[in-house]
Each structure stands twice: as C-alpha cells, then as structure tokens.
Amino acid sequence: MDKIIECVPNFSEGRRPEVLEAIMNEIKAVEGVRLLDHTHDFDHNRAVFTLVGAPEPMKKAVFSAVAKAAELIDMEKHSGEHPRIGATDVVPFIPIKNTSIDECITLAREVGKEIGDKLGIPVYLYEYAATREDRRNLAKVRNGQYEGLKVAIQTDPNRKPDFGPEKLHPSAGATVVGARMPLIAYNVNLDTDDIELAKYIAKTIREKDGGFKNVKALGLEIKERGIVQVSMNLTNYQVTPIYKVYDRISEMAKAANVKVLESEVIGLLPLSSMVECAKYYLKAVDFKDEQLLEPRIWE
Amino acid sequence: MDKIIECVPNFSEGRRPEVLEAIMNEIKAVEGVRLLDHTHDFDHNRAVFTLVGAPEPMKKAVFSAVAKAAELIDMEKHSGEHPRIGATDVVPFIPIKNTSIDECITLAREVGKEIGDKLGIPVYLYEYAATREDRRNLAKVRNGQYEGLKVAIQTDPNRKPDFGPEKLHPSAGATVVGARMPLIAYNVNLDTDDIELAKYIAKTIREKDGGFKNVKALGLEIKERGIVQVSMNLTNYQVTPIYKVYDRISEMAKAANVKVLESEVIGLLPLSSMVECAKYYLKAVDFKDEQLLEPRIWE
C-alpha cells in the first residue's frame, strides 16, 4: 500500500509570480509528488503550497523548493503582514495514508538536517518534531520574526537552532520544519443567539481550559442568521475524533434546551476522519478501510 | 471527473483455469479497465470477475470477454450446481462514481444489443435495465436454466429475448445483461437470544412486507454467541441509506429493551455510502465529497 504524506510549505513571497513559478517547477520536476494546491497573498507577501506524495520523493521535492526559495527570496528586502523568519518560513509534514506521525517526525528531522548542512540555513524543529517543549508552538519559534531572530540566534542560547549554523542565512533567514496531524476546521451551529452558551461550550471542550486534547475552540456569533457557533480546530482527529466533539456539544446544547442546527467542515479533511464517524455511530466496530471500493480502484 | 462503472460478469466455467485466463486476457488488453478481483468455484463450475473502469472501455472489455467465453465454453457439456443459461451467464453494470443507474441502463442495452447482433447470442435485460416487469428478477429470467430455455425460447412468446436470435446460441446459450446498484451486505447484531424479535424486525423493515424499499432482511440466530442478527442486503443505498435502516432497527430493539451490540458490513461498499452516514449523524448538511483529501490525490 502506498504511503501518502502531505507537506504544506509556506514561502515568504506573495508578490512575484515568477518566483513562485520557479519554486513550483522544482516540485513538479520530482516524480511521485503532486502539487495539489497553491495560494498566495499580496498583503501577507506569502505563499502556501500543498504537496502530496511518498516520503522519499517528498524529501527531494521539499529540499529543492527550499534551495530555490533561498536563491530567489531575500529576507533583507521582505515585508508583509504575516509573521515570518525565512524565505521558506515553515514546512510541516503531515501523515495522510499508510503512515504515521512518527514517520513524519523522522522525515522532518532528515530534511531539516539537510537544509541546515547543505544550504547553510538554520533550522528549528516544531510541533511533534520539536526537540524542546518550548519549540512545539510555532509562534514561539518565530518570536521577534526575521529581524529579531537575527540578533537572538547569536546571543540567546535558547534560540540556538536544531540544525545548521548559529546565525541566519544572509538572504534566506531561518526555516521552521516539523510534523503535525491534518488540521480539521470544524464548526457546530446552535439554534440560539445566546453567545454566552457558545462561549461556555467552547471553553468546556477546548484543551487549554482542561477540555479535550487537540481541540481549539471559540464561541462566535453569526449575526446575519441570529445564531451562534462553536468554531473549532481539531489538531489530531485520531486522538480526539470529530464525533466525540460533536456529541459533547450536542449534549451540552441539549442540557441548555438548545438545538444543534448543523455542523460544517471547512476545507479538506482525511477520508478516515469521516469514515470513523460512520463506524462510531453505526457501531460498525470491525469495519476496515479496505472495504471501501473506490480507494481500491485508485491505488 | 472520471466516471467509474463496475461490472461483475459471471461465466459458466470454474474448472479450467486456462479458459478463465483467456477471458481475463481479453479484459486486461483493454486500457482503462481494471480487473479488481476474480473468484471461481469448482462445484458451481462458475467464475465471477469484478471489473472497474470508464464506460467506453468497459463496453469493449465486456464484449471481448463475452466473445471469448462463447468461443471456449460449451453449454452442451456444462454441469454445475449454480443456475445458469449461458457461457457468459449474467452481466450487471453498476454505477460507482460520477455516474448514474441511468447511464448503466444505457450501457447494458448497448452491450446487450452488440452481443445479440454480432455474436448471435440471445440477450435478456434484467433489473433496472429490464424492458418488462417480469424480467427484473434474475431467477425468473433464468427459469428452467439452459436446458429448459432451449425449448422455451422458441415456444413461449414471454421468453423472447430483448436482443439477438430467438433461439439459443449452439454452444454459448443465452446471456442476461442489466444494471443494478452496488449491493451492500449489512447485518445488525442484537444482544438477545430472542429469534422472534430478530424475525419481527426483519419483517418490519424489508420491502416485500411493506418496509423500506430496496431492503431484503432475515432474522437469524448466531448460536455460538447466543445472540440474534438482522441480516440484510441493501440493494440501493441512495434510496435507502444504511443509517436509515440502522436507526430503525435501533429504535425497534430499544422498544423491546434490547441493545444493539454492533453492526457489520460484509465485503466492499462505495465510499459515499459510509460518508453519507457520517454526514447524517453529524448533521453536516453542506459537506461535499470534494472535501475528502485522498480522492483528490488519486484522481
């Protein structure tokens, strides 16, 4: 069975299409990797690519893309609204199929070392690939941004990179490489305008206030519909599956005599996160993914 | 988006591997069609192939396979436990992805006509492709088998074929061609040894006793576990989805103070039949199949 890994590199370039094209060409030249999607933003001066493929070609494609970005993007001249520390700013590897977060951690460390050693760009490992607890959080790793890190990397022992030189690359800055699970943007809409209820539910279920692990949640108003929403990011659907979150919100809403109107998934999500919901509600405990017809055709 | 059609031709040969190989080679020679699976049985003297592919190549592959079977299988010499009327006994076309039962009906009639006209094999259309109500049911079309049909086709106006000559092909007999939905074999296990309850539920939910459309159901004992099972075939999951059947059984079990232990899917089923369950239970009304990550990679 083929392994599928996703990688979502972020580049500090959102204004010069020819630079993005050159980086894309590096990726497209690697057999076994597909560029599924790419977006860029002028104000952020930033681009996000979505790549999928097998582990080995993925390493090659990412390294080539980082090398090309280092060649064409000069952080000394970069400005934009989005926080950043390097030409290739952040590179997460994400397990999708027949692979694990552990394999993505290994991949992140291998690619990170290669970027550090061969391109002379300092690399910080983050999220599941982090080597220190204080580097799990991307915002902390990027603290002070390119300009601040330029000094801190040489003066603050806590900012010493995991790989590469202990000073920024003169044009490409530094790069954050890591492993994370697919992120699922998931909302549940409640048939009430009681924003306090939405906020109370969000607080109860989110990790930082003692709720479910890997759940970020906010209570929001949807003014045009006169309803409220529990808006979430599920950062590890294997640890905290969608149905667990949905059921808990349903229960809490019911206890407050409020109806769940509907839920919504924003953007993409792994097939298995939905199939797991079907299995759970149908109590179809022995169901195997191999029983799904279409994946057998595609593979 | 690529259309995917499944076809599951049954051949009256389960004893001579070289004959099955020759038929398979006809199929493998057609680009755009994949032989997903094949099984054969000595006692039944019968083989079942599972093909998937786009409509046009599928027509070509099926016609070539039928022609080869007519060349190599002689019904005058065939014996086996399974009912049959021809070398290629039955050919159902099944919509899987980006296609419909209507397209499969058209396909069945086109291929059926070609088999009749070019190979001189009488063809009967069945299930959704049937031209008469009394031919929807395969067992009725096969009534009397090869030996009985040999006379009946020439004497009984009701047994006149839809395509081809009004007498059996001297060696290949006749062929039944049609369209059906994917069949889902689905069971729900109840935490009781009360077989009457399982039978009562089965009777309530099955189509022939006024229950859900496209549901066949039986109440069975699973003696080694001391429990009972509602054992089903769901013959059109778009008309009667899995969750509808599961929920109804759950309700009836609950009313009898019996717990649903688990449910089980036997064999393959289309991805969307499971995704629809997840959508239903999560009230994820606006969810689109395009949001699933892996199918985007494979296509």
Boltz contact constraints between the chains, C-beta under 6 A:
constraints:
  - contact:
      token1: [A, 52]
      token2: [B, 297]
      max_distance: 6.0
  - contact:
      token1: [A, 246]
      token2: [B, 282]
      max_distance: 6.0
  - contact:
      token1: [A, 262]
      token2: [B, 283]
      max_distance: 6.0
  - contact:
      token1: [A, 262]
      token2: [B, 285]
      max_distance: 6.0
  - contact:
      token1: [A, 263]
      token2: [B, 282]
      max_distance: 6.0
  - contact:
      token1: [A, 263]
      token2: [B, 283]
      max_distance: 6.0
  - contact:
      token1: [A, 263]
      token2: [B, 284]
      max_distance: 6.0
  - contact:
      token1: [A, 264]
      token2: [B, 286]
      max_distance: 6.0
  - contact:
      token1: [A, 265]
      token2: [B, 287]
      max_distance: 6.0
  - contact:
      token1: [A, 265]
      token2: [B, 291]
      max_distance: 6.0
  - contact:
      token1: [A, 268]
      token2: [B, 291]
      max_distance: 6.0
  - contact:
      token1: [A, 268]
      token2: [B, 293]
      max_distance: 6.0
  - contact:
      token1: [A, 270]
      token2: [B, 293]
      max_distance: 6.0
  - contact:
      token1: [A, 271]
      token2: [B, 292]
      max_distance: 6.0
  - contact:
      token1: [A, 271]
      token2: [B, 294]
      max_distance: 6.0
  - contact:
      token1: [A, 274]
      token2: [B, 275]
      max_distance: 6.0
  - contact:
      token1: [A, 274]
      token2: [B, 278]
      max_distance: 6.0
  - contact:
      token1: [A, 275]
      token2: [B, 274]
      max_distance: 6.0
  - contact:
      token1: [A, 277]
      token2: [B, 278]
      max_distance: 6.0
  - contact:
      token1: [A, 278]
      token2: [B, 274]
      max_distance: 6.0
  - contact:
      token1: [A, 278]
      token2: [B, 277]
      max_distance: 6.0
  - contact:
      token1: [A, 278]
      token2: [B, 278]
      max_distance: 6.0
  - contact:
      token1: [A, 281]
      token2: [B, 281]
      max_distance: 6.0
  - contact:
      token1: [A, 282]
      token2: [B, 246]
      max_distance: 6.0
  - contact:
      token1: [A, 282]
      token2: [B, 263]
      max_distance: 6.0
  - contact:
      token1: [A, 283]
      token2: [B, 262]
      max_distance: 6.0
  - contact:
      token1: [A, 283]
      token2: [B, 263]
      max_distance: 6.0
  - contact:
      token1: [A, 284]
      token2: [B, 263]
      max_distance: 6.0
  - contact:
      token1: [A, 285]
      token2: [B, 262]
      max_distance: 6.0
  - contact:
      token1: [A, 286]
      token2: [B, 264]
      max_distance: 6.0
  - contact:
      token1: [A, 287]
      token2: [B, 265]
      max_distance: 6.0
  - contact:
      token1: [A, 291]
      token2: [B, 265]
      max_distance: 6.0
  - contact:
      token1: [A, 291]
      token2: [B, 268]
      max_distance: 6.0
  - contact:
      token1: [A, 292]
      token2: [B, 271]
      max_distance: 6.0
  - contact:
      token1: [A, 293]
      token2: [B, 268]
      max_distance: 6.0
  - contact:
      token1: [A, 293]
      token2: [B, 270]
      max_distance: 6.0
  - contact:
      token1: [A, 294]
      token2: [B, 271]
      max_distance: 6.0
  - contact:
      token1: [A, 297]
      token2: [B, 52]
      max_distance: 6.0
  - contact:
      token1: [A, 298]
      token2: [B, 298]
      max_distance: 6.0
